[in-house]
Amino acid sequence: MTPVLVALGAAVEVLAWRLVATGRGSIWTVMSVAMAILGAIALAEGVLVASEVSAAEAAAVGVGSGIVLFVATRVFVGIVRGPWPSFERHASSVYGARRGLPLWAAILLAGVVTVSGEELFWRGFVQAHLADAQGDLAGACWTLAAFIGVNIASGNLAIIAAAVVGGALWTALAFWSGGVLASLLCHGVWTILMTAFPASAAGLAPAIGE
């Protein structure tokens, strides 16, 4: 049953990204619903919070690494803004264009609902089950590959870059901690900061001021 659930979850995420990419749904609503489904699948099957380190240590490392990832993302976007303007446009379309959605609602949908569902499914469920079947390292590698693959469906450079770099970090945190807590907090902190302070000059003022 587990391979079927993994395939189902991946298909739901790909479909959600295609709906967003083709303008048939908002990233805030479509992805929230899709990730809630993924999170429900994971919770129904069971997830580990942390098994190799204490919950307090996993939480501290998760929050700290989320802040570091946010700073690194802002620096990266600042560097590529000139030579690669399309990347900034893609980043702004994700994190800056809330179209009247209040900041608190955007943070709730993206930083809590979407992140929780995605992390519970990919790191808490998929990676854990693959690790049991193929070993920790193989499970981590296959999970990262699948995670990047489904996010390519977004057609968004910023999302794909986040899936590669952020996905590698979140997968590594789950590998290190033996559970989902560290990666969930890292992903959540990063997403909340990216939503409140978008990585583009155009999206920054309305995101803070609204």
C-alpha positions, -999 to 999 in steps of 0.1 A, spaced: 0 0 0 29 24 7 41 27 -29 5 35 -40 3 62 -14 36 77 -24 26 77 -60 -8 92 -51 8 120 -31 33 128 -58 5 129 -84 -15 153 -62 15 177 -59 22 176 -96 -14 183 -105 -15 212 -80 16 227 -95 2 224 -130 -30 241 -120 -10 270 -105 14 271 -134 -14 273 -160 -33 300 -140 -62 278 -131 -56 281 -94 -38 302 -68 -7 290 -51 -21 300 -18 -53 279 -21 -44 251 -45 -11 242 -28 -27 245 6 -54 220 -2 -30 196 -20 -4 197 9 -32 191 34 -41 160 15 -4 149 16 -2 157 53 -33 136 60 -18 106 42 14 109 62 -4 112 96 -26 83 87 5 62 81 25 75 110 56 98 112 86 102 135 93 135 152 129 127 159 147 95 168 184 102 166 185 134 186 163 151 212 132 171 201 148 202 216 180 198 196 160 191 164 139 221 169 168 244 176 188 232 146 156 234 124 148 270 134 184 282 131 190 266 97 157 281 84 170 316 93 203 308 76 186 295 45 165 327 43 196 349 45 214 328 19 183 330 -4 181 368 -2 219 370 -9 216 347 -39 186 366 -54 205 398 -49 235 385 -68 215 370 -98 190 399 -100 210 417 -127 224 389 -149 193 367 -144 162 389 -141 138 361 -150 148 344 -117 137 375 -97 104 376 -116 97 340 -108 106 346 -71 84 376 -70 55 358 -86 56 332 -58 65 352 -27 55 388 -35 22 385 -55 -4 379 -28 -31 398 -47 -48 413 -17 -44 383 5 -36 395 41 -1 387 52 -13 367 82 -34 345 59 -5 340 34 17 330 63 -9 306 77 -15 290 43 21 288 31 42 287 62 19 264 83 -5 244 62 15 239 30 49 234 47 35 210 73 17 188 47 48 188 24 72 179 52 51 153 69 46 136 35 81 138 20 104 137 50 81 122 76 65 95 55 83 89 22 119 93 34 112 72 66 96 44 46 123 44 20 150 44 47 134 13 63 133 -5 29 166 6 14 187 22 41 190 57 54 212 71 27 194 56 -2 161 66 13 173 102 15 186 103 -20 155 88 -36 133 112 -15 152 142 -27 151 131 -63 113 126 -62 108 159 -44 127 178 -70 109 159 -97 74 169 -85 84 205 -80 97 208 -116 60 206 -126 57 242 -112 77 256 -142 90 282 -118 127 288 -115 125 299 -78 104 269 -68 128 245 -86 158 261 -70 142 259 -36 134 222 -42 170 215 -51 188 235 -24 161 236 3 151 201 -5 187 189 0 188 207 34 154 194 46 163 159 35 197 161 53 180 174 85 156 144 84 185 121 78 205 136 107 176 138 132 158 106 123 125 124 120 105 153 105 107 180 133 139 197 122 131 198 85 95 210 92 107 239 114 135 248 89 111 248 60 84 267 80 107 294 92 122 299 58 88 301 41 73 325 67 103 348 62 102 345 25 65 354 25 69 383 49 100 396 32 99 385 -4 132 381 -22 125 409 -47 125 447 -45 91 449 -62 74 426 -37 90 438 -5 69 469 3 34 455 -1 43 423 17 54 442 48 29 471 47 -3 452 40 
